[in-house]
């Protein structure tokens, strides 16, 4: 099959971009973000794959009377960490795609 040169060039570019995205998926597993809420009383760390890696809680929040506050801070911290992880992933993707919009629901290979 003999494809026009322009189409061959486009296919090569798509293959390069796909390889870069596969490499990025691996890199994002190593990159982390940390969100602090409640004045640093709760810290949540996530990776670029949007997985929670660690949650640190100040000891004073472990008292039974602080249960409700702890629950609220955990939810806020996890949501913020995931938001930052997603933002980090989008920034890294933009470097590869040159800012081209990706289709809705697009997922990096391996994520």
QUINORRA-V224090 format. One record per backbone hydrogen bond with DSSP energy under -0.5 kcal/mol. CO is the residue of the C=O (numbers start at 1). NH is the residue of the N-H. E is the energy in kcal/mol with one decimal. If there is no record, write none. Layout:
<<CO,NH,E> <CO,NH,E>>
This chain:
<<1,3,-0.7> <4,8,-2.4> <5,9,-2.6> <6,10,-2.2> <7,11,-2.5> <8,12,-2.1> <9,13,-2.1> <10,14,-2.3> <11,15,-2.2> <12,16,-2.3> <13,17,-2.5> <14,18,-2.4> <15,19,-2.1> <16,20,-2.4> <17,21,-2.3> <18,22,-2.0> <19,23,-2.2> <20,24,-2.5> <21,25,-2.2> <22,26,-1.4> <23,27,-2.2> <24,28,-2.8> <25,29,-0.8> <26,29,-0.5> <26,30,-0.6> <27,30,-1.2> <27,31,-1.4> <28,48,-2.3> <31,48,-1.4> <33,46,-2.5> <35,44,-2.8> <37,41,-0.7> <37,42,-1.9> <38,41,-0.8> <41,58,-2.8> <42,37,-2.6> <43,56,-3.1> <44,35,-2.9> <45,53,-3.2> <45,54,-1.6> <46,33,-2.5> <47,50,-1.9> <51,47,-2.0> <54,45,-2.7> <56,43,-2.4> <58,61,-1.8> <59,62,-2.1> <60,63,-0.8> <63,66,-2.1> <64,67,-1.5> <66,70,-2.8> <67,71,-2.5> <68,72,-2.3> <69,73,-2.7> <70,74,-2.6> <71,75,-2.2> <72,76,-2.4> <73,77,-2.9> <74,78,-2.7> <75,79,-2.5> <76,80,-2.3> <77,81,-2.5> <78,82,-2.5> <79,83,-2.1> <80,84,-2.5> <81,85,-2.3> <82,86,-2.4> <83,87,-2.3> <84,88,-2.5> <85,89,-2.3> <86,90,-2.6> <87,91,-2.4> <88,92,-2.2> <89,93,-2.5> <90,94,-2.2> <91,95,-1.2> <92,96,-1.0> <93,96,-0.6> <93,97,-2.8> <94,98,-1.3> <94,99,-0.9> <97,100,-1.2> <103,106,-1.8> <108,111,-2.1>>
